[in-house]
Amino acid sequence: MLIENQLDRFTASMLREERSPATVEKYRREAAAFLRWLEGREPDGENAAAYKAALAEARSSAGLNGAIAALNCLAKALGLPWRLKSVRIQPPIFREEDREMTEAEYRRLLAAARKRKNERLLLVMEAICATGIRVSELRFFTVEAVRRGRAEVTNKGKTRTVLLPGKLQKVLLRYTRERGIAAGPVFVTRSGRPLDRSNIWHEMKNLCKAAGVAESKVFPHNLRHLFARAYYALEKDIVRLADILGHSSVNTTRIYTMESGYTHRKHLERLRLVE
């Protein structure tokens, strides 16, 4: 019962800070693992450091830092005086190709959705990929926003304006007319509830075989990455791209725009420094 009370306080604190649903779920899961590991001991700095050392043996540096961020957030919410230091990691200089979706693969997914007559999923994928919004922000794509051609998106305590390309606006207006959606979110379930991440994730996974795309590449957030790479290739303006994506730091945006390992290797070969 004590653990559940602590987790509920933690969750309430994150919601007040307007953390995203995915972050709330992830951080609560990490906090629960820590509190259960304590087995009744105090969640003090010494025990937190011991838990960090135990995690370091089982997780990658990135995974460890994710847990540390969650635990530091927990400590703040519970009024505890300690904070754990994250592990320093050299930023990657290229992306792994087996995780990133190409434009050709994206278009094969669209074709597979079209063939299955799943227009809702087709338009969801196009909406994310054409604007760069987060999947959790789809709820701001309302009928009213589509009519205006712009959505006011609030996430992580910030509000930004997302413009809809004319072609996307046109097809979404037709979609809402045909389905009798007069107001509110455009993308809803049969019961009228806004689509969530799990709905979209499962539907996209079901297209993999027909589209000939590896499952490891097919998830909603990869469409946002594809938008970022396409925009940066065209405009070469990373500051503007950070604003469009709603990033607080261009360092996050740089992760989205990294070249692939294949491209990086080609650049090295062009140096011709090996005889």
N, C-alpha and C positions, 0 to 999 in steps of 0.2 A: 504493500500500500504506500509506503514512504517513497519508493522509487516512482510509482505512478504519479504521486503528488508532485514530485520534483520535475518529472517530465511534463506534466500539465502546466506547471509554472513556466517552464522553459518554452513550451509551445506558445503560451499566451504572450510571452515576451517577444518572441520572433514575429508573431502576428502583428503586435503593436509596432514593430519596426518595419512592417510591410515587406518581410522577406517573401520570396517567391514560394509557391506551394512545393516545388521540387526541393528547394533548400530546406524548408521546414521539415519535410519528410526525411531527407538525408541526415540533417543535424540531429533530429530526434532519435533516429536509428543509432547514430554514433554515440549519442549521450546515453541511450539505454544500455548499449554494450559496455560502456565504461562503468555505469552505476551497478550493473550486475557483476562485473568483474571485481568490484570492491568487496562484495560479500559482507556488507554491513559495516565495513571500515569507513572512516571519514573521507570525504572527497577533498582532502587537503592537497597542498602543493607537492608534498613528498610522494603521495600515492599517485597523483597525476603524472609525475615524472617517471615513476616506475611503470605505469601503464604505457606511457609513450615509449619507453625502452622495450617493452614487450611487443608493442606494435611494430617497432622498427625492424624486428627480426622476421616479421611475416609480411610486411607490405613494402611496396615500392615507395620511393621518396615522395612522389606525387600523392599516392594514397595516404601516406602518413601525414602529409601536410593538410589534406582534406579533413582527417580526423582531428588534428590539432586545432584547425579553425573552428570546428564544431565544439570542441571541449572548451576553448577560450570563450566562445559565445555562451556556453552553459555556465561557466564560472561567473561571467558578468551578470547573467540573469539571476543566479542564486546569491549574488553578493559576495562571492568568494574572492580573496585577495590575490590569488595567483594567476599567472598567465604562462603558457608554454611557448617556447621559441620554435618557430618553424624551421625546417631543414632547408638550407640554401641549395638551390638547384640551378644549374646553368640553363638558361632558356634554350629550347630546341631551335635549330637553325633551318630545319626543313620538316615537312609533315610526312607522316607515314601513308604511303599510297593505299595500303590495304584497308584503311579506315575512311578515306575520303571519296566521296561520290563525284564522278565526272559529269559534265554536261550531257554526254551521250547516254550515260546510265540513267540520269534524271529523265531524259526524254523517253527512254524505254519504259520507265516506271509510269509515265504519263500515258503512253500507248497501252500498257497493260491495264491500267485503270479504265481507260476509254473502252477497251475491248470488253471488259467486264461490266460496262455500263454503270460504273461507280462514279457518277459525276461529282458527287459531294467530295470524295477523296481526291479526285483529279483537281478540283478547284482549291481545296485546302493546300495541296502541294504547290500549286501555282501561286497562291496568295502568299505563302511563306517565302518561296523562292524569288518572287518578283518584288518583294518589299523588304525582306530581311527581318521580319518580325519573329519574336519567339513564339513557340507553339502555345505557351500560356497566355499570349497576348491576342490570340484569335478572337476572344470574346469581345474585344473592342471593335472588331469588324462588324458593326451593326448595319442594319438597313439604312438608318439615318446617315451613318458615316460614309457608306458606299455612295449614297446619293450626292453627298458633298464632295466626294472624291478624296477625302482625308479623314483619318482617324486620330483622335486624341488618346494616346496610350499612356497609362500610368503604371509604372513598375518600379520597384525598389525605391520608392519615395520620390521618383522623378516623373515628369510628364513631358512627352515629346510628340510632335506631329508626324504621322506617317502618311505620306502621299501615295495614292493608288494610281498606277499607270492607267491610261484611258481604256486600253483593251481589257484589263482586269476589271475595271469598274463596269464596263459594258456587259461582260459575261456574268458578273455577280448580280447585276440588276435583273438580267433575264432569268437567272436561276431563282432569285427570290420571287419574281412574279409567277413563274411556273409552279412554284411550290406553295404559293399563298403565304409567304413570310412577309407580313406587312410592317413589322417593327421588331427591334431587338436584335440579338445575335443572328448572323447569317447562317453559321454552321452549328446545327443543333441535331440532337438525336431524335428518334421517332417520338419520344415523350416530350420533346420540346426543350430539353436541357442542353446547355452549351456542350459541345464536344470537349472532351478532356484529352490529355496527353496519351493515356492508355488506349483510348478508342482509336486514335490516329495511328499510334505505334503498331497496334495489332493489324490494322487494315493495311498499312504499308508493308509489314512483314509478309502478308499473304500475297503480295505482288511479286516477291523476289524470284520465285521459280519461273513464272511466266515471263518476267522481264529479263531474266538472265543476269541478275545483279546479286552479288554476295550479300548475305544477311547482315554481315558486320558493317556494311556501308549504309544500310537502310534504316534510318530513324529520323524523326522530324528535324532535329537540330542540325543535321548534315545539310539540309536544304538552306538553312541560314548561312552556313559556311560557304556553300556554293554561291549564294548571292554575294557574299563579301568578296570572294575571289574574283567573280565576274565584274563587280563594280570597280575593284581596285585595278584590275587589268585594263579597264577602260579609262578611268579617271586619274589613277595614281595619286589620290588625295586621301591619305590615311586618317587625317584629322576629321575631315568631313564624313568619312565612313564611320568613324567612332561615334559621331553625333547621330548618324542615321541608325546605327545599331543600338544606341542607348548605352554605350560603354562609358564608364567613368575615366578610364585610362586607355591611351592608345596602345599600351603594352598588351592589353587583352586583345585589341584589334589586330595586332601584329601576328598573333597566333592564328587568326582566321585567314590571313593573307600569305602565309608562308608558302614557298614553292615546294614542290615534291622532291623527294630524295633523288628521283630520276633526273629531274631538271637540274638539281644542284650538282649531280655527278657530271652532267654534260658541260656545265660551266667550268668545272675543274679540268675536264679533258681539253677544253678550248685553250687553256693556258699553255699546253704543249711543253711542259717543263720536264717531261720524262723522255729521254732519247730512245 
